[in-house]
Amino acid sequence: MDYVSTRNAGLRVRAAQAIAAGIAPDGGLFCPTEIPALTQADWDALPGMDYRARAALVLGKYLTDFTGEELAGFARKAYADDKFGGPDTAPVMTLKDGKHILELWHGPTCAFKDMALQILPHLLTASLQKIGETRTACILVATSGDTGKAALEGFADVPGTKIMVYYPVDGVSPMQKLQMTTQAGDNVEVVAIRGNFDDAQSAVKRIFTDPATADKMQAHGMLFSSANSINWGRLAPQIAYYISAYCDLVQAGTIRMGDKINICVPTGNFGNILAGYLAKQMGLPVHKFICASNRNNVLTDFFKKGGVYDKNRPFYTTDSPSMDILISSNLERLLFYISGQNDKVVSELMEQLRQEGRYTLPASLFDKVAADFDAGFCDDVQTAQAIRRLWEDERYLSDPHTAVAVQVYEQYRAQTGDATPTVIASTASPFKFCRAVVEALGGKLEQDDVSQLDALTALTGLSAPAPLQALKGKQPRFDRVVDKANILDTIDLLL
Ligand SMILES: *Cc1c(COP(=O)(O)O)cnc(C)c1O
């Protein structure tokens, strides 16, 4: 199977090249030229498989440069019991009113990024081998919190790689900061940038494109790569969990094979929900995707207001920080597929976005989008109410991101009367965003986030995940703070 850039279908590569490169040289995103269908034999076999086997089967449809044994081995290592707290890698919790919560946060960093970032290092190092690349891969990551830690945990001590994470010094929660600065591993570096997330991201882009830095890397036998969701190697593993959740619902007798479900996702960069859309194209019976946003509701407007994407609006900091985003990069991949892989249309829209900060989908394309997607948003007050309601009525504790999705789903169901069973992606452990959850439940706030873990346990009787508890008393290894003007010097830390 070949991969092409969303902005130039003439730029054709194999899966290993797409994963090793991360992003296409023209700034587009690599996409498979066809979306593979699951066969009847696949559907017969999938429900009886464990998560690892399901993931390997789905990945095998896309990553045709890899053998089945390779992928099965990667999945076994990535989703091992000791990393995900047991064999139930991505369990589904059935609540009232058609809500089926797909918990994607049982991995080592307690957010859904682990589902992809635990397997990406295996895919990336194997891809480098397959294309004959012998240089050390330096993974650069700019993060607003969850991606940084998950990437560090995934790449720590992986031979042939080094990883450098940049975070905005005042833009991450104390818990996220402690998770990153206490990271173990001989090949990891963590640097705080004075500025916000956009500053960190543009600083990283500068490193990627600086010619002198490129020479320096070359002289040291190193090359750069990327671990964010523009990399196909991060997106592909996410397709598997929607198919897995469906199989679990079939196994539980909640639905019959062939019945339709809805999928509701708390969305930021549009990676997670796009993986669901790809699962549908492979044959997963999905009625509607419900795209849930917080107060940064650029996507709600896009889906509800005729396909106008307009990022010229205020940026809000919310209690669901991983969804605080105004440019949802992976929407570009959706545009590519609904336009029938029309690279020209996609390039034009992306150029308008770059120049004017907005674009409008042609009506014929918007109709296709509207057939599959619905959308909604809620603010922090409604998010807190949803956390409290879920806990009081259903004894289910959710983090603020998941709560946004639950709230938006309930709005959708009330407005449409659509009672289709709905898989709601739960993207983080409530303990990872303790402060907002304790506040929502009316508890007393402690000084720091780590003590907050005990406050949440006292309120709910639930215990915090082991990786978060292990942060208590840990000493930070990394305390470097740099001005963005000096970002290029930080590369010497990797040499
Ligand atoms: C990254 C993240 C999201 C947003 O996911 P996208 O794939 O960027 O849409 C939602 N919730 C949490 C907790 C996250 O870490």
The ligand as an SDF file (V2000), in Angstrom:
LIG
                    3D

 15 15  0  0  0  0  0  0  0  0999 V2000
   -4.6350   14.8440   23.1060 C   0  0  0  0  0  0  0  0  0  0  0  0
   -5.8540   14.7820   23.9640 C   0  0  0  0  0  0  0  0  0  0  0  0
   -7.1530   15.0340   23.4430 C   0  0  0  0  0  0  0  0  0  0  0  0
   -7.3750   15.4710   22.0140 C   0  0  0  0  0  0  0  0  0  0  0  0
   -7.1250   14.4550   21.0910 O   0  0  0  0  0  0  0  0  0  0  0  0
   -6.9440   14.7980   19.5320 P   0  0  0  0  0  0  0  0  0  0  0  0
   -6.4930   13.5320   18.9070 O   0  0  0  0  0  0  0  0  0  0  0  0
   -5.8680   15.8650   19.5020 O   0  0  0  0  0  0  0  0  0  0  0  0
   -8.2370   15.2940   19.0180 O   0  0  0  0  0  0  0  0  0  0  0  0
   -8.2480   14.8690   24.2880 C   0  0  0  0  0  0  0  0  0  0  0  0
   -8.0870   14.5150   25.5880 N   0  0  0  0  0  0  0  0  0  0  0  0
   -6.8660   14.2850   26.1260 C   0  0  0  0  0  0  0  0  0  0  0  0
   -6.7730   13.9270   27.5630 C   0  0  0  0  0  0  0  0  0  0  0  0
   -5.7110   14.4020   25.3440 C   0  0  0  0  0  0  0  0  0  0  0  0
   -4.5070   14.1680   25.8990 O   0  0  0  0  0  0  0  0  0  0  0  0
  1  2  1  0
  2  3  1  0
  2 14  2  0
  3  4  1  0
  3 10  2  0
  4  5  1  0
  5  6  1  0
  6  7  2  0
  6  8  1  0
  6  9  1  0
 10 11  1  0
 11 12  2  0
 12 13  1  0
 12 14  1  0
 14 15  1  0
M  END
$$$$
